[in-house]
Amino acid sequence: MKYKLCILTTDSSWGGTEKMIETLVKGLFTSYEISVVSLRGDGTLIHRVRPFCKEAVNLQMRSKWDVGALYRLWKFLKKGHYEILHTFLFHANILGRILGKLLRVAVIISSQRNVDPWRKIHHVWLDRWTSSFSDVVISNSKAGQDRLVSIEKIPSQKIEVVYNGLDFSEIPVKNKHVSSDHYGVGMVGNFWGMKGEAKGYFYFIEAAQRLLKIREDVYFLLVGAGDRQKYEKRVSELGLQNHFRFLGGVTSIYEALALMDVFVLPSEWEGFPVSILEAMAFGVPVIATQVGGIPELIENGETGLLIPPRDPLAIEEAILRLLDNPVLRERLVKNAKKIVSEHFRQERMIEETQKIYLRLLNSL
């Protein structure tokens, strides 16, 4: 008999967390009877996991206090008689812990996906209070774990780190150089709201303006779904339209990475970005800010280049350093591929997650 597992997440629009949920579902569905529920979003995740689930539902909450959606969630969880409830992202963590406790779900697991500097005191208090209803909190980085211990005051023994992992069977082979006469420099990250702004798009655009004064054999790519109007406006104000391409959301991230010779993620804060893992595994040298869990993945000068956040000059200098030094690019790519292949495969992530499930179930 299969254990019944419910995965509850805040958002179903496609991004790094949603990719990791899909990876978990695909890796676990032969051993567990899985249901996936999202509170809101465009439903992309729900559509992608449905073939592997008993049920997959987007509640389409209209607000945080959508009573109708909360009632539907309560009914869904009560009807399912789940042995495991695994929640992702802040809103789902809070609701899942409370409802799971009330419904006497045997195992409740929460997730920490970022360092979340946006949280206000009531968020911290809610997380601290409801964390007592969780058996374990899984963080995808040590940085996320440190935040929960130092700010939320959650006991360290309740938190376990399980890093993101990639499906290497999906990674195509990359040509060494995209264009014979131009270099592609790109970013990947959705444009939605506060988290979109934290990706550092404006700093990237300013760095591009500076760099184009030195050399013109470069084009810039911005990849991601959401409202990008203000970024397009800024590019236009600086007269850089001929050097920028906005690709929007893409079906395969590797199609976008194939257009890049350098990948940049100048985020102001992060957890453990899947996009960096994908760029490293695919063979694009990475420049990223030294924030959140990124230094746990990138060793500066060995597997990528680390720069300070909010610093267009540092972005420009790092890009120039890579464009001017093909030997360095090749070395970073070689080392990065090795690290990701050895430590950040989906098999490891799935195995470590399942060990937590089984340990908690066996302790009942």
N, C-alpha and C positions, 0 to 999 in steps of 0.2 A: 504494500500500500504506500502511495506517495504522500508525503507531508504537503499540507496546503499552505502555500506562500502567497501573501499579498504584498505587492510593491506599490507604495503610495508616494506620489511625487507632486510637487507644486505645479510644475510646468510641463506641457507636452510639446512645446515648440522646440525645434531641433537645435541642440547645442552640445557642449562637452558632456554634461551630466547625463543627458538623454542618450548619447552614444554609449556611455558606460552601462546604463540601465538595459539598453538593448543587448549589449554584449553579455551581461549577466543572465538575462532571460534566455538567450540562445544557448548559453552554456549550462543552464540548470533545468530546462524544461523537461528533459528526459527523466530527471530524478524527482521533480517537484510538480505539483499541480499549481500553476501560477496564474494569478490574476494581477492586472496592472490597472491602477486608477490614477488619473491626474486631476488636479483641482481646476486647472484652466489651461489656456494655450490653444494653438491651432490644430492640435490633434495629430501631428506628424509622428510622434513617438507611438501613440496608440495604434495608428495604422500599421506601423512597422513591426510591432510586437504581436499583433493580434493572431497571426498564424501559429504562434508558439504558446498561446495562453488559453485557459479555459474562458476567461472574460477579460476584456480590455475596454475601459470606459473613460471618457473625458467628461467630468461633471460640469464644465463650463461655468464656473463660479463667476458671478457678475461683480462681486466685491468680497472683501474678507469676511463680511458678516451676512453672506447670502444664506438665509435660513433654509431655504428650499434645498440648496446644494448640500448643506451640512446634514440635513435630514436624509437625503439620498445616500450620502457617505455612510451615515450611521446604519441605515438599512442594508447597504452593500456589505459592510464589515460584519454585521450581525448574521446575515444570511450565509456568509461564506464559511463560518466556523473555522477560521484560520489558526494554524499552530504558530505561524511566523508572520509578523508584520514588520516590514523593512521600509523605512521612510527616507525620503530624499528632499533636501532643501527646507528652509526655515519654517514656512507656513505648514507644510505637510508634517514636519517633525513635531510641531506643537500639537496639531490636531490629532495626529496618529498616536502620540503618546497618551493623550487624555482619553480618546475613544477606545484605544487598545486596552487601557487600564480598566475602564468602565465595563468593557465587554469581556474582560478576563482572557485576553489573548495570551497564550503561554509564553511566547518569546517576542519581545519588542526591541527592534534595533533601529537606531537613528543614524543619520549620516551628516558629516561635516565636510562640505565641498569647497570652502573658501575661507579666507581670514576675516571677511565680513566687517570691515571698518565702519560701514554704514549703520551698524546696529546702535540704537539708542538704549537708554537705561531700561525701558520697559521690555525691549527685546531680550536684553541680557537677563533680566529678572525672570521672564517667561521661560527662557532656555534653561536657566539654573533650576527653577522650580520643577519643570516637567521632566528634566533629565533623570530625576529619581524614578520615573516610570519606565525608563529604558533599561534593558539588561546590558546593552553595549552601545557605544557610539563609535561608528567606523569613520575615521578621517582619512581622506586621500592624501594627506601630507602631514609631516611632523609640525609644520608651521600652523596648520589648523588645530592639531592637538594642543600645541603650546597656547594658542589663543583660548581654547576652552578651559584649560587649567588655570591660566593666569587671570582671565577676565570673568568668565562664567563661573569659575571656582568648581568645576566638575572634577571629581577625583580622577587622577591620571590612570588608575587601575581599571576604570570603566571605559577608557578610550583605547582603541586599537587602530593602528595605521595599516591600511591596505591601499597600495598605490594603484593608479589607473593602469590598464593594460590594453594592448592593441592586438587585433586579429591580423597576423602577418600574411595570411593567405589573401587578404584584400589589397595588399600593397603592391602596385605595379613597379616596373623598372623605370628609373628616370634617366633621360638623356643627360649627359654631363653638362652641356651648356645649351640654354634655350635658344638663343639667337646668335648669329655670327657677328652682328654689329651693335647689339643693344643688350643691356642687362635688365632683368626683371627683379624688382624689389617689392615684396608684398607683405601685407598683414591679413590675418584672418581673425574675425570676431564679430559677433552680432552687434547691431547698432541700438538695441533696445535700451531705452532709459538710462538709469544711473550706471548699471553694469556696462552698458555700451560706452558711455563717456569715460569710464575707468580704463578702457582698453588703450587710451592714449592716442587716438586718431589725430587730434589737433597737433600734438607734438610731432607725430610722424609727418604730417603735411608741412609743418614749419621746417623740419629737417630736410625734406625734399626740396623746398625752395632754396635753402642754403646750398645743398649739394649741386643743384642744377646750375649754379653760378660757376662751379668748378669744372663740371663735365656734363655733357648733354647726351651721352650714350646710355641713358638710364630711363626706364619707364616704371611707374608705380601702380600697384594693384591693391585695391581694397575689397576684401571678400567678406560678405556677411549679409544676413537678412535684417530687416527692420528699417526704420526711418533714417535715411542717410542725407536728407535734404540739407541740413546745416553744414555737413562736411563737403558736399558738392558745392555749396555756396562759397565756402572758404577757399576751396580749390579755384573756383572761378574768380574770386576777388584777387587772388594772387597771380592770376593769369597762367595757371598751370594745367589748363584743361587738356592740352595736347600731350601731356606727360602722364596723365592719370586715367585709370580704367576702374570703374566700379562694377564688380561682377555680380553683386547681389548674393543671395543664397545659392549654393551649388549642391547638386545631388551627390557628387563625390569630391571630397576635399582634395584628393590627389590630382584631379583635373586642374584645379587652381594652382596647386603646388608645382605642377609640371611647367607652369609659366614663369616660375621664380628661380632666380639664381641666389637670392638672399631672402631669408624670412626674418621679419622683425615683429616682436611683440613688446611694445613699450608701455605695458600696463602700469597703472598706479597701484593696483593691488590685485592679487591673484590667489588661487588655491594651488592646483597642480594641473596646468593647462594641457588638455588633450591635443590642442593644435600644435604645441611644441613637440610633443611625442611624435605626432604624425609627420611633421617636417623633418625631424631627426631621422626617423625610420625610412622616410622616402629618399633622403639624401640631399636636403637643402640646408646649408649652413645657417645657424640660428643666432640672432641677436635678441636678447631679452633683458628686461629690467630685473634687478636683484631684489625682488619682492616675493612675499608669500613662500610657496613651496618650490619656486623656480630654482633656487640654488641647490636644492636636493636632487635636481635632475641635471643641471648644467654646471660643469666645472670650468671656470673662466679660463679661456685660452686653450682648453683641451677638448671639450665637447661642444663649445659655443662661446659666445662673447657676452659677458654680463655688464650692464651699464646702470647708472643711477636712474630713478624715475624722474619724470617731468623735466627732461634735459634734451632739447632738440640738438644741441651741439654734440652731445655724446652719441646720439643716434647717427648724426651725419658722419662723425669721425669713425664710428664702428663700421658703417656701410663702406666708406672709402677704404678702410683698412682691408676689408674682405675683397672688394672689387680689384684693388691693386695687388693682391697677393693670392694668386691661384693655388700656390703650395699650401698656404694656411687654410684655404677653403677646403681643399682635398683632405687635409689632416683632420680638421674638425668633423667633416662628414664621416670619415672612416671611424673615428673614435665614437662619434654619436651613434652611428648604426650599431656598433658593438655593444654599447651600454644599453640601448633600448632593447636589442635582441636578447640580451642576457637577463635583464631585470624587469622589463615592463611589457611582458607578453600577457595576452588575455588569459591564458591557461593558469598563470600564477594568481592573477586577481580572482578568478573564479574559484580556484582551489582554496585560497586563503579565506574567502568569504564563506564557502561551504563548510570549512572547518569550524568557523565561528557558529554557524547555524547548528551543526551537529553537536558541538560541545555544549551549547546551551540547551538543546533538546534533551541530550543525555543526562543533564544535571537535574532535570525536573523530577 
